[in-house]
Amino acid sequence: MDLKKTDKINFLIKISIIFLSILSPLLMYFFYGKMGSISAYWNTPFQPLFILSNALTTYVFMDLPKWKLSGIFLFLLTLFSIEYYGTLHNIFAVSFFIVNIYPLYKLKRYRKFLIPYLLSCVFLPNLFWFEVSAITVLCVYHLNLLLKVRKVLKGD
């Protein structure tokens, strides 16, 4: 397989993961109902979707130097279920959302994503909708970044 085909496959995989990450909480919400947080779906038939989405997102984060710490915390919050390790899970979850601020701030061109990310913490009525909003902002950020990198690599 040549490098161009590998790059295209990698691009399509990452795009698919981004869309899965956006859709997962919404699928859980529409097919199971709203719960207190996304992690609460661990105790539902949507547990595999929760784990898969987080595991694949961790894969994407670990491929990006400024996002490795976010990937580690996402992996850890997934590893320690809310059911058996609630306090530890919550520490990793809060840490995940906090450490995302640094890479969002660091890249000046896309710093505009930091504003809705931070506003979701303040203005959304509950944890579930904060998480959905913050995850959506992260996904749109990474989608924009991925599309920009692809455009630069293609020479457009």
Secondary structure, 3 states (H helix, E strand, C coil): CCHHHHHHHHHHHHHHHHHHHHHHHHHHHHHHCCCCCHHHHHHCCCHHHHHHHHHHHHHHHHCCHHHHHHHHHHHHHHHCCCCCCHHHHHHHHHHHHHHCHHHHHHCHHHHHHHHHHHHHHHHCCCHHHHHHHHHHHHHHHHHHHHHHHHHHHHCC
